[in-house]
Amino acid sequence: MEKILIVDDEVEIAELISDALTDEGFETMTANDGETGLELASKNPDISLILLDIMMPKVDGLTLCRKIRDTITCPIIFVSAKSRTLDVVVGLEMGADDYITKPFVVEELVAKVKAHIRRDRRSGTVAEVSNDTIAIGEFELHKDSYELLKNKERIVLSTREFQLLEFLMTNAGKVLSREEIFNHVWGSEYGDIGTVAVNIKNLRNKIDADGKYIKTVWGVGYKFISSLSGD
């Protein structure tokens, strides 16, 4: 049974979401402040998905998301009344996978939760049956264990960041459009193609700060070079 963590300081909303997801067969845990949410996340590494508010006492949602992303790769969805584009972008840059604004339709939230878990489950299945390793330059990407090594040192990526990098490295040397990347990594279940650029930025910050590998081809898309000669 998939386990979902709900972190929201509005008790009624947390209970509403919990009841709706429980009715769909999910196991839920709730926290009404960021500090408790962080504690629950650290004690439950098998969490399948996290629903996270932004404005909360003790530890805000953005800070919590960043701390969770140090150790947990499951999908994170922000559920917040803060709907400005800047807030959405910041949330995605902190490692979130999606964003739902309040007020929301419960059925829509449940559908989005199911979509993320379904895609995460499919990705996990692929990793289990594949023993391939992609090695390019300083990087070794291990599909079977969802691990990335750079100069033999492990780098922690979110599930979506790993899938993005795997797609880029599998197609090293080829320019991939934003649409190709979006459809392969996120699929038609998600509606904001802008998340591609946000996650590319996150990847660069984590693994390619000097810009040797992940290249932007303006007006077209992105490519992961197959050699340091730039191919």
PyMOL commands that set and color helices and strands:
alter all, ss='L'
color gray80, all
select helices_A, chain A and resi 11-23+34-43+61-68+85-93+106-129+159-170+178-185+195-207
alter helices_A, ss='H'
color red, helices_A
select strands_A, chain A and resi 3-7+27-31+49-52+76-80+98-101+133-136+139-142+147-150+153-155+176-177+214-217+221-224
alter strands_A, ss='S'
color yellow, strands_A
deselect
rebuild
show_as cartoon
